[in-house]
Amino acid sequence: MGAKIAKALLLVTAMMFFAALALDIAVPTLVLCIMALSTRLVSFDLPVVRKHGGEAA
């Protein structure tokens, strides 16, 4: 009976470890992708923002 509980506990511990490991990889990847997309959105050259040659700043 004790060995069965120990095996189940080991299995649950291993599952929690690998689930946390997957989140350790997925969450920073998601954050970096969002940061890259937001940088792209901010750096678009919008025609509304451009200054024309003869106008005052």
PDB file of N, CA, C and O in Angstrom, chain B, residues numbered from 101:
ATOM      1  N   MET B 101       0.828  -1.202   0.000  1.00  0.00           N
ATOM      2  CA  MET B 101       0.000   0.000   0.000  1.00  0.00           C
ATOM      3  C   MET B 101       0.863   1.252   0.000  1.00  0.00           C
ATOM      4  O   MET B 101       0.555   2.219  -0.698  1.00  0.00           O
ATOM      5  N   GLY B 102       1.946   1.243   0.782  1.00  0.00           N
ATOM      6  CA  GLY B 102       2.818   2.411   0.865  1.00  0.00           C
ATOM      7  C   GLY B 102       3.554   2.685  -0.433  1.00  0.00           C
ATOM      8  O   GLY B 102       3.782   3.843  -0.784  1.00  0.00           O
ATOM      9  N   ALA B 103       3.928   1.636  -1.149  1.00  0.00           N
ATOM     10  CA  ALA B 103       4.640   1.803  -2.420  1.00  0.00           C
ATOM     11  C   ALA B 103       3.722   2.406  -3.476  1.00  0.00           C
ATOM     12  O   ALA B 103       4.156   3.194  -4.317  1.00  0.00           O
ATOM     13  N   LYS B 104       2.455   2.028  -3.423  1.00  0.00           N
ATOM     14  CA  LYS B 104       1.489   2.571  -4.383  1.00  0.00           C
ATOM     15  C   LYS B 104       1.311   4.078  -4.179  1.00  0.00           C
ATOM     16  O   LYS B 104       1.255   4.837  -5.146  1.00  0.00           O
ATOM     17  N   ILE B 105       1.224   4.501  -2.925  1.00  0.00           N
ATOM     18  CA  ILE B 105       1.092   5.932  -2.609  1.00  0.00           C
ATOM     19  C   ILE B 105       2.355   6.690  -3.002  1.00  0.00           C
ATOM     20  O   ILE B 105       2.286   7.809  -3.510  1.00  0.00           O
ATOM     21  N   ALA B 106       3.510   6.070  -2.762  1.00  0.00           N
ATOM     22  CA  ALA B 106       4.776   6.713  -3.118  1.00  0.00           C
ATOM     23  C   ALA B 106       4.887   6.896  -4.628  1.00  0.00           C
ATOM     24  O   ALA B 106       5.341   7.940  -5.098  1.00  0.00           O
ATOM     25  N   LYS B 107       4.471   5.877  -5.392  1.00  0.00           N
ATOM     26  CA  LYS B 107       4.509   5.987  -6.857  1.00  0.00           C
ATOM     27  C   LYS B 107       3.562   7.073  -7.355  1.00  0.00           C
ATOM     28  O   LYS B 107       3.903   7.837  -8.258  1.00  0.00           O
ATOM     29  N   ALA B 108       2.371   7.137  -6.762  1.00  0.00           N
ATOM     30  CA  ALA B 108       1.414   8.162  -7.157  1.00  0.00           C
ATOM     31  C   ALA B 108       1.935   9.552  -6.825  1.00  0.00           C
ATOM     32  O   ALA B 108       1.772  10.489  -7.607  1.00  0.00           O
ATOM     33  N   LEU B 109       2.562   9.679  -5.660  1.00  0.00           N
ATOM     34  CA  LEU B 109       3.133  10.968  -5.255  1.00  0.00           C
ATOM     35  C   LEU B 109       4.275  11.377  -6.185  1.00  0.00           C
ATOM     36  O   LEU B 109       4.395  12.545  -6.554  1.00  0.00           O
ATOM     37  N   LEU B 110       5.107  10.413  -6.558  1.00  0.00           N
ATOM     38  CA  LEU B 110       6.199  10.685  -7.495  1.00  0.00           C
ATOM     39  C   LEU B 110       5.651  11.113  -8.858  1.00  0.00           C
ATOM     40  O   LEU B 110       6.182  12.025  -9.493  1.00  0.00           O
ATOM     41  N   LEU B 111       4.590  10.448  -9.295  1.00  0.00           N
ATOM     42  CA  LEU B 111       3.977  10.798 -10.580  1.00  0.00           C
ATOM     43  C   LEU B 111       3.409  12.218 -10.559  1.00  0.00           C
ATOM     44  O   LEU B 111       3.622  12.989 -11.494  1.00  0.00           O
ATOM     45  N   VAL B 112       2.698  12.554  -9.506  1.00  0.00           N
ATOM     46  CA  VAL B 112       2.115  13.895  -9.388  1.00  0.00           C
ATOM     47  C   VAL B 112       3.214  14.950  -9.315  1.00  0.00           C
ATOM     48  O   VAL B 112       3.098  16.012  -9.926  1.00  0.00           O
ATOM     49  N   THR B 113       4.278  14.664  -8.571  1.00  0.00           N
ATOM     50  CA  THR B 113       5.401  15.603  -8.466  1.00  0.00           C
ATOM     51  C   THR B 113       6.066  15.806  -9.827  1.00  0.00           C
ATOM     52  O   THR B 113       6.386  16.936 -10.196  1.00  0.00           O
ATOM     53  N   ALA B 114       6.273  14.733 -10.565  1.00  0.00           N
ATOM     54  CA  ALA B 114       6.888  14.836 -11.887  1.00  0.00           C
ATOM     55  C   ALA B 114       5.987  15.622 -12.847  1.00  0.00           C
ATOM     56  O   ALA B 114       6.475  16.430 -13.637  1.00  0.00           O
ATOM     57  N   MET B 115       4.690  15.386 -12.777  1.00  0.00           N
ATOM     58  CA  MET B 115       3.761  16.125 -13.639  1.00  0.00           C
ATOM     59  C   MET B 115       3.789  17.616 -13.319  1.00  0.00           C
ATOM     60  O   MET B 115       3.783  18.446 -14.227  1.00  0.00           O
ATOM     61  N   MET B 116       3.819  17.954 -12.045  1.00  0.00           N
ATOM     62  CA  MET B 116       3.872  19.370 -11.657  1.00  0.00           C
ATOM     63  C   MET B 116       5.175  20.012 -12.110  1.00  0.00           C
ATOM     64  O   MET B 116       5.183  21.159 -12.558  1.00  0.00           O
ATOM     65  N   PHE B 117       6.282  19.273 -11.994  1.00  0.00           N
ATOM     66  CA  PHE B 117       7.583  19.806 -12.412  1.00  0.00           C
ATOM     67  C   PHE B 117       7.589  20.122 -13.903  1.00  0.00           C
ATOM     68  O   PHE B 117       7.996  21.209 -14.313  1.00  0.00           O
ATOM     69  N   PHE B 118       7.134  19.162 -14.716  1.00  0.00           N
ATOM     70  CA  PHE B 118       7.179  19.378 -16.158  1.00  0.00           C
ATOM     71  C   PHE B 118       6.141  20.396 -16.630  1.00  0.00           C
ATOM     72  O   PHE B 118       6.363  21.075 -17.633  1.00  0.00           O
ATOM     73  N   ALA B 119       5.031  20.513 -15.937  1.00  0.00           N
ATOM     74  CA  ALA B 119       4.056  21.553 -16.265  1.00  0.00           C
ATOM     75  C   ALA B 119       4.647  22.933 -15.981  1.00  0.00           C
ATOM     76  O   ALA B 119       4.484  23.860 -16.774  1.00  0.00           O
ATOM     77  N   ALA B 120       5.334  23.062 -14.845  1.00  0.00           N
ATOM     78  CA  ALA B 120       5.976  24.341 -14.513  1.00  0.00           C
ATOM     79  C   ALA B 120       7.106  24.641 -15.483  1.00  0.00           C
ATOM     80  O   ALA B 120       7.323  25.800 -15.836  1.00  0.00           O
ATOM     81  N   LEU B 121       7.821  23.627 -15.914  1.00  0.00           N
ATOM     82  CA  LEU B 121       8.908  23.819 -16.878  1.00  0.00           C
ATOM     83  C   LEU B 121       8.370  24.330 -18.211  1.00  0.00           C
ATOM     84  O   LEU B 121       8.974  25.201 -18.837  1.00  0.00           O
ATOM     85  N   ALA B 122       7.232  23.786 -18.642  1.00  0.00           N
ATOM     86  CA  ALA B 122       6.621  24.253 -19.892  1.00  0.00           C
ATOM     87  C   ALA B 122       6.173  25.705 -19.766  1.00  0.00           C
ATOM     88  O   ALA B 122       6.325  26.483 -20.708  1.00  0.00           O
ATOM     89  N   LEU B 123       5.621  26.078 -18.613  1.00  0.00           N
ATOM     90  CA  LEU B 123       5.216  27.468 -18.404  1.00  0.00           C
ATOM     91  C   LEU B 123       6.430  28.386 -18.348  1.00  0.00           C
ATOM     92  O   LEU B 123       6.358  29.541 -18.766  1.00  0.00           O
ATOM     93  N   ASP B 124       7.545  27.874 -17.832  1.00  0.00           N
ATOM     94  CA  ASP B 124       8.777  28.660 -17.772  1.00  0.00           C
ATOM     95  C   ASP B 124       9.262  29.037 -19.165  1.00  0.00           C
ATOM     96  O   ASP B 124       9.929  30.057 -19.337  1.00  0.00           O
ATOM     97  N   ILE B 125       8.936  28.234 -20.143  1.00  0.00           N
ATOM     98  CA  ILE B 125       9.343  28.511 -21.521  1.00  0.00           C
ATOM     99  C   ILE B 125       8.265  29.315 -22.251  1.00  0.00           C
ATOM    100  O   ILE B 125       8.587  30.233 -23.004  1.00  0.00           O
ATOM    101  N   ALA B 126       7.007  28.985 -22.038  1.00  0.00           N
ATOM    102  CA  ALA B 126       5.914  29.582 -22.811  1.00  0.00           C
ATOM    103  C   ALA B 126       5.637  31.027 -22.413  1.00  0.00           C
ATOM    104  O   ALA B 126       5.402  31.868 -23.281  1.00  0.00           O
ATOM    105  N   VAL B 127       5.659  31.327 -21.133  1.00  0.00           N
ATOM    106  CA  VAL B 127       5.303  32.680 -20.678  1.00  0.00           C
ATOM    107  C   VAL B 127       6.318  33.721 -21.150  1.00  0.00           C
ATOM    108  O   VAL B 127       5.904  34.744 -21.693  1.00  0.00           O
ATOM    109  N   PRO B 128       7.635  33.512 -20.970  1.00  0.00           N
ATOM    110  CA  PRO B 128       8.577  34.514 -21.504  1.00  0.00           C
ATOM    111  C   PRO B 128       8.498  34.662 -23.023  1.00  0.00           C
ATOM    112  O   PRO B 128       8.680  35.758 -23.553  1.00  0.00           O
ATOM    113  N   THR B 129       8.228  33.560 -23.719  1.00  0.00           N
ATOM    114  CA  THR B 129       8.077  33.635 -25.170  1.00  0.00           C
ATOM    115  C   THR B 129       6.899  34.510 -25.548  1.00  0.00           C
ATOM    116  O   THR B 129       6.997  35.339 -26.453  1.00  0.00           O
ATOM    117  N   LEU B 130       5.793  34.329 -24.860  1.00  0.00           N
ATOM    118  CA  LEU B 130       4.604  35.148 -25.118  1.00  0.00           C
ATOM    119  C   LEU B 130       4.877  36.622 -24.824  1.00  0.00           C
ATOM    120  O   LEU B 130       4.469  37.496 -25.589  1.00  0.00           O
ATOM    121  N   VAL B 131       5.563  36.892 -23.723  1.00  0.00           N
ATOM    122  CA  VAL B 131       5.881  38.273 -23.364  1.00  0.00           C
ATOM    123  C   VAL B 131       6.791  38.909 -24.415  1.00  0.00           C
ATOM    124  O   VAL B 131       6.571  40.054 -24.810  1.00  0.00           O
ATOM    125  N   LEU B 132       7.802  38.183 -24.868  1.00  0.00           N
ATOM    126  CA  LEU B 132       8.710  38.726 -25.882  1.00  0.00           C
ATOM    127  C   LEU B 132       7.988  38.967 -27.209  1.00  0.00           C
ATOM    128  O   LEU B 132       8.273  39.949 -27.894  1.00  0.00           O
ATOM    129  N   CYS B 133       7.062  38.088 -27.576  1.00  0.00           N
ATOM    130  CA  CYS B 133       6.293  38.294 -28.811  1.00  0.00           C
ATOM    131  C   CYS B 133       5.415  39.530 -28.712  1.00  0.00           C
ATOM    132  O   CYS B 133       5.317  40.303 -29.666  1.00  0.00           O
ATOM    133  N   ILE B 134       4.780  39.719 -27.574  1.00  0.00           N
ATOM    134  CA  ILE B 134       3.945  40.911 -27.380  1.00  0.00           C
ATOM    135  C   ILE B 134       4.795  42.171 -27.422  1.00  0.00           C
ATOM    136  O   ILE B 134       4.387  43.177 -28.002  1.00  0.00           O
ATOM    137  N   MET B 135       5.971  42.123 -26.813  1.00  0.00           N
ATOM    138  CA  MET B 135       6.862  43.292 -26.844  1.00  0.00           C
ATOM    139  C   MET B 135       7.306  43.599 -28.279  1.00  0.00           C
ATOM    140  O   MET B 135       7.357  44.765 -28.671  1.00  0.00           O
ATOM    141  N   ALA B 136       7.621  42.580 -29.052  1.00  0.00           N
ATOM    142  CA  ALA B 136       8.043  42.793 -30.438  1.00  0.00           C
ATOM    143  C   ALA B 136       6.909  43.366 -31.274  1.00  0.00           C
ATOM    144  O   ALA B 136       7.131  44.266 -32.085  1.00  0.00           O
ATOM    145  N   LEU B 137       5.695  42.855 -31.085  1.00  0.00           N
ATOM    146  CA  LEU B 137       4.555  43.392 -31.832  1.00  0.00           C
ATOM    147  C   LEU B 137       4.249  44.831 -31.448  1.00  0.00           C
ATOM    148  O   LEU B 137       3.920  45.646 -32.310  1.00  0.00           O
ATOM    149  N   SER B 138       4.354  45.149 -30.168  1.00  0.00           N
ATOM    150  CA  SER B 138       4.082  46.523 -29.755  1.00  0.00           C
ATOM    151  C   SER B 138       5.153  47.471 -30.287  1.00  0.00           C
ATOM    152  O   SER B 138       4.855  48.619 -30.617  1.00  0.00           O
ATOM    153  N   THR B 139       6.387  47.005 -30.371  1.00  0.00           N
ATOM    154  CA  THR B 139       7.450  47.831 -30.960  1.00  0.00           C
ATOM    155  C   THR B 139       7.154  48.097 -32.430  1.00  0.00           C
ATOM    156  O   THR B 139       7.357  49.210 -32.915  1.00  0.00           O
ATOM    157  N   ARG B 140       6.675  47.079 -33.141  1.00  0.00           N
ATOM    158  CA  ARG B 140       6.312  47.263 -34.545  1.00  0.00           C
ATOM    159  C   ARG B 140       5.181  48.269 -34.696  1.00  0.00           C
ATOM    160  O   ARG B 140       5.219  49.125 -35.580  1.00  0.00           O
ATOM    161  N   LEU B 141       4.179  48.169 -33.837  1.00  0.00           N
ATOM    162  CA  LEU B 141       3.048  49.101 -33.919  1.00  0.00           C
ATOM    163  C   LEU B 141       3.482  50.534 -33.659  1.00  0.00           C
ATOM    164  O   LEU B 141       3.023  51.453 -34.336  1.00  0.00           O
ATOM    165  N   VAL B 142       4.349  50.729 -32.699  1.00  0.00           N
ATOM    166  CA  VAL B 142       4.792  52.080 -32.350  1.00  0.00           C
ATOM    167  C   VAL B 142       5.688  52.658 -33.438  1.00  0.00           C
ATOM    168  O   VAL B 142       5.663  53.865 -33.678  1.00  0.00           O
ATOM    169  N   SER B 143       6.480  51.814 -34.099  1.00  0.00           N
ATOM    170  CA  SER B 143       7.462  52.324 -35.056  1.00  0.00           C
ATOM    171  C   SER B 143       6.914  52.481 -36.474  1.00  0.00           C
ATOM    172  O   SER B 143       7.682  52.800 -37.381  1.00  0.00           O
ATOM    173  N   PHE B 144       5.624  52.270 -36.698  1.00  0.00           N
ATOM    174  CA  PHE B 144       5.056  52.495 -38.025  1.00  0.00           C
ATOM    175  C   PHE B 144       5.209  53.966 -38.414  1.00  0.00           C
ATOM    176  O   PHE B 144       5.055  54.858 -37.580  1.00  0.00           O
ATOM    177  N   ASP B 145       5.510  54.204 -39.680  1.00  0.00           N
ATOM    178  CA  ASP B 145       5.672  55.564 -40.175  1.00  0.00           C
ATOM    179  C   ASP B 145       4.313  56.048 -40.669  1.00  0.00           C
ATOM    180  O   ASP B 145       3.945  55.827 -41.822  1.00  0.00           O
ATOM    181  N   LEU B 146       3.586  56.701 -39.796  1.00  0.00           N
ATOM    182  CA  LEU B 146       2.248  57.163 -40.146  1.00  0.00           C
ATOM    183  C   LEU B 146       2.313  58.502 -40.875  1.00  0.00           C
ATOM    184  O   LEU B 146       3.063  59.382 -40.453  1.00  0.00           O
ATOM    185  N   PRO B 147       1.561  58.684 -41.942  1.00  0.00           N
ATOM    186  CA  PRO B 147       1.613  59.932 -42.703  1.00  0.00           C
ATOM    187  C   PRO B 147       1.060  61.120 -41.908  1.00  0.00           C
ATOM    188  O   PRO B 147       1.396  62.263 -42.218  1.00  0.00           O
ATOM    189  N   VAL B 148       0.244  60.888 -40.920  1.00  0.00           N
ATOM    190  CA  VAL B 148      -0.327  61.980 -40.124  1.00  0.00           C
ATOM    191  C   VAL B 148       0.751  62.656 -39.277  1.00  0.00           C
ATOM    192  O   VAL B 148       0.658  63.850 -38.991  1.00  0.00           O
ATOM    193  N   VAL B 149       1.753  61.912 -38.882  1.00  0.00           N
ATOM    194  CA  VAL B 149       2.777  62.405 -37.969  1.00  0.00           C
ATOM    195  C   VAL B 149       3.873  63.175 -38.706  1.00  0.00           C
ATOM    196  O   VAL B 149       4.612  63.937 -38.083  1.00  0.00           O
ATOM    197  N   ARG B 150       3.986  62.992 -39.995  1.00  0.00           N
ATOM    198  CA  ARG B 150       5.059  63.623 -40.758  1.00  0.00           C
ATOM    199  C   ARG B 150       4.939  65.144 -40.773  1.00  0.00           C
ATOM    200  O   ARG B 150       3.838  65.692 -40.827  1.00  0.00           O
ATOM    201  N   LYS B 151       6.070  65.805 -40.726  1.00  0.00           N
ATOM    202  CA  LYS B 151       6.089  67.272 -40.844  1.00  0.00           C
ATOM    203  C   LYS B 151       6.404  67.630 -42.292  1.00  0.00           C
ATOM    204  O   LYS B 151       7.265  67.013 -42.920  1.00  0.00           O
ATOM    205  N   HIS B 152       5.717  68.608 -42.805  1.00  0.00           N
ATOM    206  CA  HIS B 152       5.982  69.050 -44.170  1.00  0.00           C
ATOM    207  C   HIS B 152       7.062  70.102 -44.178  1.00  0.00           C
ATOM    208  O   HIS B 152       7.292  70.772 -43.171  1.00  0.00           O
ATOM    209  N   GLY B 153       7.734  70.253 -45.322  1.00  0.00           N
ATOM    210  CA  GLY B 153       8.907  71.117 -45.423  1.00  0.00           C
ATOM    211  C   GLY B 153       8.684  72.567 -45.034  1.00  0.00           C
ATOM    212  O   GLY B 153       9.544  73.134 -44.360  1.00  0.00           O
ATOM    213  N   GLY B 154       7.587  73.201 -45.414  1.00  0.00           N
ATOM    214  CA  GLY B 154       7.410  74.622 -45.191  1.00  0.00           C
ATOM    215  C   GLY B 154       6.707  74.961 -43.881  1.00  0.00           C
ATOM    216  O   GLY B 154       6.566  76.143 -43.567  1.00  0.00           O
ATOM    217  N   GLU B 155       6.273  74.002 -43.123  1.00  0.00           N
ATOM    218  CA  GLU B 155       5.512  74.301 -41.912  1.00  0.00           C
ATOM    219  C   GLU B 155       6.414  74.486 -40.702  1.00  0.00           C
ATOM    220  O   GLU B 155       7.514  73.938 -40.629  1.00  0.00           O
ATOM    221  N   ALA B 156       5.922  75.266 -39.766  1.00  0.00           N
ATOM    222  CA  ALA B 156       6.673  75.453 -38.524  1.00  0.00           C
ATOM    223  C   ALA B 156       6.574  74.193 -37.677  1.00  0.00           C
ATOM    224  O   ALA B 156       5.619  73.423 -37.780  1.00  0.00           O
ATOM    225  N   ALA B 157       7.575  74.008 -36.847  1.00  0.00           N
ATOM    226  CA  ALA B 157       7.623  72.797 -36.020  1.00  0.00           C
ATOM    227  C   ALA B 157       6.588  72.795 -34.936  1.00  0.00           C
ATOM    228  O   ALA B 157       6.508  71.842 -34.161  1.00  0.00           O
TER     229      ALA B 157
END
